[in-house]
Amino acid sequence: MNLTSRARLQDGFTLVEVLVVSAIMVVIFAAITDFFVSGLNQENAQQARINAEEQARTALARLRLDAHQACSATVPVTVPVGTMVQFTLPNATTFCASGTTPVTWCAVASGTSYVLYRQYNSASCSSNAFFEANSLSSSSIFSYLARDAGSVGSLHLAKLHVDLQLTSSSGGASGSYRLVDDLVLRNS
């Protein structure tokens, strides 16, 4: 047997065949990787929206509790309207008669959105306020309707209207969520 016939008997792939198959595999793996990355980005965006919504619901529940316990509430006009509400909470022994404790809720700008804070025992929000929710699209959250005695036999307690508008955008996806409630100040 000569050298050429021996070479023909050996099975194998040529360099061109290996390069073509390798190029096809790179294209296929790139498409699969892009598909998985896109799915992960969508999952992260959805998780960010879920977290923002959960924070807003928890903040509204805590705000509702403060409003129901409050002796009074004010929406100060010295700050942009609707960005802050101040409650006076009763103490354990004298209730609303004396010795009340102030609690302040405020929306503060944070980049392109707003963050909701709760400050206990203070008439203003400061750097040590407790974080409640973020991703708010508007700082105008609160509006207050004072107590109205109305006609005889009719009594309308004070109400605080709360409007939490959230937007979240991450990973190219965006979404909005809105929580609206009228909280009655039972002790007003």
C-alpha positions as CSV (number, residue, x, y, z in Angstrom):
1,M,0.0,0.0,0.0
2,N,1.3,3.4,-0.9
3,L,0.9,6.6,1.1
4,T,-2.1,8.0,-0.7
5,S,-4.2,5.0,-0.3
6,R,-3.4,4.8,3.3
7,A,-4.5,8.4,3.8
8,R,-7.8,7.7,2.1
9,L,-8.5,4.9,4.4
10,Q,-8.2,7.0,7.6
11,D,-11.6,8.6,8.5
12,G,-11.7,12.1,9.9
13,F,-12.8,15.7,9.3
14,T,-11.1,18.3,7.3
15,L,-10.2,21.7,8.8
16,V,-12.9,23.4,6.8
17,E,-15.6,21.1,8.1
18,V,-14.4,21.7,11.7
19,L,-14.5,25.4,11.3
20,V,-17.9,25.4,9.7
21,V,-19.4,23.3,12.5
22,S,-17.7,25.5,15.1
23,A,-19.1,28.7,13.6
24,I,-22.6,27.2,13.6
25,M,-22.3,26.1,17.2
26,V,-21.1,29.6,18.2
27,V,-24.2,31.1,16.6
28,I,-26.5,28.6,18.3
29,F,-24.9,29.1,21.7
30,A,-25.1,32.9,21.4
31,A,-28.8,32.7,20.7
32,I,-29.4,30.4,23.6
33,T,-27.3,32.6,25.9
34,D,-29.2,35.7,24.8
35,F,-32.5,33.9,25.5
36,F,-31.4,33.1,29.1
37,V,-30.0,36.6,29.8
38,S,-33.2,38.1,28.6
39,G,-35.2,35.8,30.9
40,L,-33.0,36.8,33.8
41,N,-33.4,40.5,33.1
42,Q,-37.2,40.1,33.0
43,E,-37.1,38.2,36.3
44,N,-35.0,40.9,38.0
45,A,-37.4,43.6,36.7
46,Q,-40.4,41.7,38.0
47,Q,-38.8,41.2,41.4
48,A,-38.0,44.9,41.6
49,R,-41.7,45.7,40.9
50,I,-42.9,43.1,43.5
51,N,-40.5,44.6,46.1
52,A,-41.7,48.1,45.4
53,E,-45.3,47.1,45.6
54,E,-44.8,45.2,48.9
55,Q,-43.0,48.1,50.4
56,A,-45.8,50.4,49.4
57,R,-48.5,48.1,50.9
58,T,-46.5,47.8,54.1
59,A,-46.0,51.5,54.3
60,L,-49.7,52.1,53.8
61,A,-50.6,49.7,56.5
62,R,-48.3,51.4,58.9
63,L,-49.6,54.8,57.8
64,R,-53.2,53.6,58.4
65,L,-52.3,52.5,61.9
66,D,-50.7,55.9,62.7
67,A,-53.8,57.7,61.3
68,H,-56.3,55.6,63.2
69,Q,-54.4,56.2,66.5
70,A,-53.7,59.9,65.9
71,C,-55.3,62.7,67.9
72,S,-54.8,65.0,65.0
73,A,-53.0,65.4,61.7
74,T,-51.7,68.3,59.7
75,V,-50.3,68.7,56.2
76,P,-47.8,71.6,56.6
77,V,-48.0,74.3,54.0
78,T,-44.3,75.3,54.6
79,V,-43.1,72.4,52.5
80,P,-44.4,71.5,49.0
81,V,-48.0,70.6,49.4
82,G,-48.8,66.9,50.0
83,T,-45.2,65.8,50.6
84,M,-45.5,65.6,54.4
85,V,-48.1,64.8,57.1
86,Q,-47.6,65.2,60.8
87,F,-49.6,63.1,63.3
88,T,-49.9,63.6,67.0
89,L,-50.1,60.2,68.7
90,P,-51.6,59.9,72.2
91,N,-49.6,58.6,75.2
92,A,-50.7,55.6,77.2
93,T,-52.0,57.5,80.3
94,T,-53.5,60.8,79.2
95,F,-54.5,59.8,75.7
96,C,-55.0,62.9,73.5
97,A,-55.3,65.3,76.5
98,S,-51.5,66.0,76.9
99,G,-48.1,64.5,76.3
100,T,-48.7,63.6,72.7
101,T,-45.9,62.3,70.5
102,P,-45.3,63.6,67.0
103,V,-44.9,61.3,64.0
104,T,-44.0,62.7,60.6
105,W,-44.3,61.0,57.2
106,C,-42.5,62.6,54.3
107,A,-41.6,62.0,50.6
108,V,-38.0,63.0,49.8
109,A,-36.5,63.1,46.3
110,S,-34.0,60.4,45.5
111,G,-32.6,60.6,42.0
112,T,-35.6,60.4,39.5
113,S,-38.0,59.0,42.1
114,Y,-39.1,59.7,45.7
115,V,-38.7,57.8,48.9
116,L,-41.2,57.7,51.8
117,Y,-39.9,58.1,55.3
118,R,-41.4,57.9,58.8
119,Q,-39.9,59.9,61.6
120,Y,-41.0,59.1,65.1
121,N,-40.9,61.8,67.9
122,S,-40.1,64.6,65.5
123,A,-42.0,67.3,63.6
124,S,-39.8,67.0,60.6
125,C,-37.9,64.3,58.6
126,S,-34.2,64.0,59.1
127,S,-31.4,61.7,58.1
128,N,-32.3,59.1,60.8
129,A,-35.9,58.7,59.6
130,F,-37.1,55.2,59.0
131,F,-37.3,54.1,55.4
132,E,-40.8,52.9,54.4
133,A,-41.0,52.8,50.5
134,N,-39.2,53.8,47.4
135,S,-39.9,54.1,43.7
136,L,-42.6,56.7,44.2
137,S,-43.3,58.7,41.0
138,S,-44.9,61.6,42.8
139,S,-44.1,63.5,46.0
140,S,-47.6,64.8,46.4
141,I,-49.0,62.0,48.5
142,F,-51.1,63.4,51.2
143,S,-54.2,65.6,51.3
144,Y,-56.1,66.3,54.5
145,L,-59.8,66.9,55.0
146,A,-60.5,68.4,58.5
147,R,-63.2,67.3,60.8
148,D,-66.7,68.7,59.9
149,A,-69.4,68.8,62.6
150,G,-71.9,69.5,59.9
151,S,-75.5,69.7,60.9
152,V,-76.9,68.5,64.2
153,G,-76.6,64.7,64.6
154,S,-74.1,64.4,61.8
155,L,-70.4,64.0,62.6
156,H,-67.7,63.5,60.0
157,L,-64.3,62.6,61.3
158,A,-61.1,64.0,59.8
159,K,-59.7,62.1,56.8
160,L,-56.3,61.8,55.3
161,H,-56.2,60.9,51.6
162,V,-53.1,58.9,50.6
163,D,-52.1,58.4,47.0
164,L,-49.0,56.2,46.5
165,Q,-48.0,56.1,42.8
166,L,-45.1,53.8,42.1
167,T,-43.0,53.3,39.0
168,S,-40.3,50.8,38.5
169,S,-38.0,50.4,35.6
170,S,-35.1,48.0,35.5
171,G,-33.8,45.7,32.9
172,G,-35.6,47.6,30.1
173,A,-39.1,46.8,31.5
174,S,-41.2,49.3,33.3
175,G,-44.4,49.1,35.3
176,S,-46.7,51.3,37.4
177,Y,-48.7,50.6,40.5
178,R,-51.0,52.8,42.5
179,L,-52.4,52.5,46.1
180,V,-55.1,55.0,47.1
181,D,-56.9,55.1,50.4
182,D,-58.8,57.5,52.6
183,L,-57.7,57.1,56.2
184,V,-60.1,58.2,59.0
185,L,-58.6,59.8,62.1
186,R,-60.7,58.1,64.7
187,N,-59.6,60.3,67.6
188,S,-60.2,63.6,65.8
